[in-house]
Amino acid sequence: MAKDEYFRTIINNARVARLATTDAKCRSYIVPVVFVCDNDARYYIPIDRKMKQSLEPRRLKRVRNIEANPNVALLIDEYNEDWTKLYFIMIQGIALLIDHMSDQDQSRNLIERAHKLLSEKYFQYREVGIGECVLMIRPEKIITWKNQWAMLNLVSPNIFLGYISGNAYQESSCANSNYFWVGMKGSLNLEAKYIAWNRN
């Protein structure tokens, strides 16, 4: 689909994203990060040698938050004075820290894959140490929005794809229901319209 290719290109070309985590006391924390996405739609964020509060990965706030609460969000967006070009992509998923200390071959292979992709994307890693750990995000839900239209893609467990005309987007869950609600508001009359899709 053209829309999928459009957002995939944005993800691959984006140089920075914002990683949002939450600690055990539900306090939010957000930091800018570099990242890559592989062909299996897994997102990797390096714990590299850029200046940080600690050189020990597990002492970093983002890592401590993930160990307490693995639910994260990764936001890719771009501001433009021409508001017809505004967009954002929000990846919500489960994150975990992968390091070389793991005895599992799969973990080592994932680190090698992540480091290869990161080195190809960011030439700065020729001089900055890429580190020995990566954060990996497995997406559970991806929300994409572009002015004039929005698209929602639930990755799992129930695959769902919607294409909504309009220039504003919001979502809410219906308690005790199998429906997912998407709300739209017109730019002129601000009349709210709601559409529901059955997830099953």
N, C-alpha and C positions, 0 to 999 in steps of 0.2 A: 504494500500500500504506500502511496505517495506520502501520506502523513507520517507513517512509521519511519520512512527513509529520511524525511525532513528532520524529525526529532533525533533520530540516530546520528545524523550528521552534526547536529548541534552538540550532542553529548560528546562525540569524538573530538570535536574542535574546541570545546570549552577548555580554557586554561585553568580555571579556578572554580570551586564550588564552596558551599557553606555546609559544614557538618554540624547537626544539632543533636545533642545528647541530653539525657536527664539523669540526675543522680538518685540515690535511694530515697531522698527527701523530696523528690519531684521538683527540684530546682533545675531549670534549663540552662544549657551552656552551648554556645555556638562559636565555631572557629572557621576561618577560611582554610581550605585544603586544596592540594593538587590531587588528581585522581586519574584512574583509567577504568575502562569497562572492557571485559573480554567478550568473546563470541557466545559465552554461556550466560550473558547478562549479569555477571557478578562484578561488583565495583570494588576497586582496591585503592586504599589510601595509605601511603607509606609513612612509617615512623622514621623519618630521615634525620640527617645531621644538621638541618637548619637550626638556628638558635632557638632553644626551648628552655623552659623552667627546670627541666630535669633531663638527663641523658638516659635515665632508666625508664623504658617504655611504660612499665606498669605504674609508675608514679605520676604519669601525665593525667591531667584531669579528664580528658576525653576517654582515656583507656579505663580509668577507675570508674567513670560513669557507665561505660559499656559493660564492665564486669558486674556492676550492680543492676543495670537495666539495659539489656541488649537492644531495645527498640530505639532506632535512630531515624533521622531524616537527612537526606542529602539534597540540597537545593542548588539548581543551576539556573541562572537568570541573567538577563542583560537589560540595562536601562538605555533608552534612546529618547532624545528629545522629540522624535517623531513617534508618537504613541501608537501608531498603527504597527510598529515593529517590536512592541513589547512582547515578551514571552517568559514563561518559567517552566521548569521541569522539577517536580519533587518526587524523589525516590524514598519511599518509606519501607523499612525492612529490618532485618535482624543482623547485627554486626558481631564479629568476634575477632580477637587478636590471634594472628598466626605468626609463629616465630620458628627459628631454626632449631630450637631445643626439642621440638616435637619429634618423636620417633616414627611418625607416620609418613610414609613415602608421599601420600597424597598432599599433605601439608607442605612438604618441601617442594613438590612440583608446583603447587599454587604460588608459593613465594617466588620461585624461579620465573614462572609465567608473569607474575605481577611486576617483578623487577625488569624483565625484558620489555614489557609494554611501557613502563614508566620511563626507562632509559631512552626508548625510541621517541617518546612524546616530548620529554623535557631534556634539552641538551645540557641544562645546568647540572645534571647528575654526572657529567664528566668531571666536575670539580667538587660537587657537594656529595658527601657520603649518602647513599640511598638507604642505609640502615639494614638491620637484620629482621625487622618485623613489618608486617602490614596489617592493616585493618581490612577485613573483607565484609562486604554487605551483600546479603542475599535479599533481593527485592521481594516484598509481599504485595506492594501496591505502588503504582506509578500514576501520578497526576500530571498532565501536561496542559498548558494553557497558552494560547496566543490571542492577541486582540482580534476580535471578529469571530473567533471560534475556539472551542475548548474540547479536549478529548480526555477521557478517563479510561484507564486500562488497569483492571485488577488482575495481577499476575497469577495469584493463587489464593485460595484453593479453587474458586470458581472463576474461570476466565471470562472476562466481561470487557466489551469494547463499546463505547458510545461516542457519537460525534454530535456536538451540540452547537447550533448557531447562536450568536449573541456575543456581546462584548463584556459580560461579567460572569463570574463563575463562583458558585458556592456549593457546599455539600453538607448534608446532615444525615444521620442514621435514624431509622424509625425503630423504636423500641418494640421488641416482640414481633418483629416482622421480617419477612424474607425479601423485602424490597429495599432498594437503595435509591434515595431521592437526590435529584439534581435540580437546583434552582437557577433560573435565569431572570435577569431584569433588562428590559430594553433601555437604550441610552436616552430616549426622549421622554416616553411616557412613564418610565419607571414602574410599569405594571409587572408584577411578579408572575411568572409562569412556572409550573412544576411538572416534572415528568418522572415516572417511576418505572424501573425495570426489575423484573423478577430475577434474582441471582441464580435460581435453580433452572 
